[in-house]
Amino acid sequence: MDKTWKVILAFIGIFVAGLVVGGLVTLRVVKALAPPRLASPEQFGPQLMKRFTENLALTPAQQEQIKPLIARAAEELHQMRRTTMQNSQAIIDRTESDIAAVLTPEQRAKFEQMRAEQRDRIRKFFEERNRRQKDQRRPAAPTAPPPS
């Protein structure tokens, strides 16, 4: 009987070790195969300029000529993103209004509650994203030199 428990525990240990190793390998593979994150709108211009400067060995004069071109492109993309978001929201609002018109008063009340919960989730998502972006941009606090 004592030997049976040892065998069972050994199999469980091997199984758990396999799970841990498999999970770590999976995370590593997924991370390696995942597409690179796109730059946030605020990072687009500086990252593009840095890449051009490094890869093309731009002279300072070329950098000064290219900076306004990248700034203009970044602003145009920002405007396009804003317009697209506004157009998307208009379509969503119209669709929700059309749906609400078909519902009974009880269903409409529940639908409005669902919409309010969704808006709250979206608001929290954007607040969290903005907080993370601010944290990433904030310079690290200087550390005091060790006492001598």
C-alpha positions as CSV (number, residue, x, y, z in Angstrom):
1,M,0.0,0.0,0.0
2,D,2.8,2.4,0.9
3,K,4.5,1.7,-2.4
4,T,1.3,2.5,-4.3
5,W,1.1,6.0,-2.9
6,K,4.7,6.6,-3.8
7,V,4.0,5.6,-7.4
8,I,0.9,7.8,-7.5
9,L,2.8,10.8,-6.0
10,A,5.6,10.3,-8.6
11,F,3.2,10.3,-11.4
12,I,1.5,13.5,-10.1
13,G,4.9,15.1,-9.7
14,I,5.8,14.3,-13.3
15,F,2.5,15.6,-14.5
16,V,2.8,18.9,-12.6
17,A,6.4,19.3,-13.8
18,G,5.1,18.7,-17.4
19,L,2.4,21.3,-16.9
20,V,4.9,23.9,-15.7
21,V,7.5,23.2,-18.4
22,G,4.8,23.1,-21.1
23,G,3.3,26.4,-19.8
24,L,6.7,28.1,-19.8
25,V,7.5,26.9,-23.3
26,T,4.1,27.9,-24.6
27,L,4.5,31.5,-23.1
28,R,8.0,31.8,-24.7
29,V,6.8,30.6,-28.1
30,V,3.7,32.8,-28.1
31,K,5.8,35.8,-27.1
32,A,8.3,35.1,-29.9
33,L,5.6,34.6,-32.5
34,A,3.3,37.5,-31.4
35,P,3.3,40.4,-33.8
36,P,5.2,43.5,-32.5
37,R,3.1,46.0,-30.7
38,L,2.3,49.1,-32.7
39,A,3.5,52.4,-31.3
40,S,0.9,54.5,-29.6
41,P,0.0,57.6,-31.4
42,E,2.3,59.7,-29.2
43,Q,5.2,57.4,-29.9
44,F,4.8,57.1,-33.6
45,G,6.8,60.1,-34.7
46,P,9.7,59.7,-32.3
47,Q,10.0,56.0,-32.9
48,L,9.9,56.4,-36.7
49,M,12.5,59.2,-36.6
50,K,14.8,57.1,-34.4
51,R,14.5,54.1,-36.7
52,F,15.2,56.2,-39.8
53,T,18.2,57.9,-38.1
54,E,19.7,54.6,-37.0
55,N,19.0,52.6,-40.1
56,L,19.7,55.2,-42.7
57,A,22.5,57.0,-40.9
58,L,20.8,60.4,-41.4
59,T,22.8,63.5,-41.2
60,P,21.6,66.2,-38.8
61,A,20.5,68.3,-41.8
62,Q,18.5,65.4,-43.1
63,Q,16.9,64.8,-39.7
64,E,15.8,68.4,-39.5
65,Q,14.2,68.1,-43.0
66,I,12.5,64.8,-42.2
67,K,11.2,65.8,-38.7
68,P,8.4,68.1,-40.0
69,L,7.4,65.4,-42.5
70,I,7.0,62.8,-39.8
71,A,5.2,65.3,-37.6
72,R,2.7,66.1,-40.4
73,A,2.1,62.3,-41.0
74,A,1.6,61.7,-37.3
75,E,-0.9,64.5,-37.1
76,E,-2.8,63.3,-40.2
77,L,-3.0,59.8,-38.7
78,H,-4.2,61.2,-35.4
79,Q,-7.0,63.1,-37.2
80,M,-7.9,60.1,-39.2
81,R,-8.1,57.9,-36.1
82,R,-10.3,60.6,-34.3
83,T,-12.6,60.8,-37.4
84,T,-12.9,57.0,-37.6
85,M,-13.7,56.7,-33.9
86,Q,-16.4,59.4,-34.3
87,N,-17.9,57.7,-37.3
88,S,-17.8,54.3,-35.6
89,Q,-19.5,55.7,-32.5
90,A,-22.3,57.3,-34.7
91,I,-22.9,53.9,-36.3
92,I,-23.1,52.2,-32.9
93,D,-25.4,54.8,-31.5
94,R,-27.7,54.6,-34.6
95,T,-27.8,50.8,-34.4
96,E,-28.5,50.8,-30.6
97,S,-31.4,53.3,-31.2
98,D,-32.8,51.1,-33.9
99,I,-32.6,48.0,-31.7
100,A,-34.2,49.9,-28.7
101,A,-37.1,50.8,-31.0
102,V,-37.9,47.1,-31.5
103,L,-37.8,46.1,-27.9
104,T,-40.5,46.0,-25.3
105,P,-40.3,48.5,-22.4
106,E,-38.9,45.8,-20.1
107,Q,-36.3,44.7,-22.7
108,R,-35.5,48.3,-23.4
109,A,-34.8,48.9,-19.7
110,K,-32.5,45.9,-19.6
111,F,-30.9,47.0,-22.8
112,E,-30.2,50.5,-21.4
113,Q,-28.6,48.8,-18.3
114,M,-26.4,46.7,-20.6
115,R,-25.3,49.8,-22.5
116,A,-24.5,51.6,-19.3
117,E,-22.4,48.7,-18.1
118,Q,-20.6,48.5,-21.4
119,R,-19.9,52.3,-21.4
120,D,-18.5,51.9,-17.8
121,R,-16.2,49.0,-18.9
122,I,-14.9,51.1,-21.8
123,R,-14.4,54.1,-19.6
124,K,-12.4,52.0,-17.1
125,F,-10.4,50.5,-19.9
126,F,-9.3,53.9,-21.3
127,E,-8.6,55.2,-17.8
128,E,-6.3,52.2,-17.1
129,R,-4.6,52.5,-20.5
130,N,-4.0,56.2,-20.0
131,R,-2.6,55.5,-16.5
132,R,-0.2,52.8,-17.9
133,Q,0.9,55.2,-20.7
134,K,1.6,57.9,-18.1
135,D,3.6,55.5,-16.0
136,Q,5.6,54.4,-19.0
137,R,6.4,58.0,-19.9
138,R,7.3,59.0,-16.4
139,P,11.1,59.0,-15.8
140,A,12.3,56.7,-13.1
141,A,13.0,58.4,-9.8
142,P,16.6,59.1,-9.4
143,T,18.3,56.8,-6.9
144,A,20.6,58.2,-4.2
145,P,24.2,57.2,-4.5
146,P,25.3,54.7,-1.9
147,P,26.9,56.2,1.2
148,S,30.6,56.0,1.1
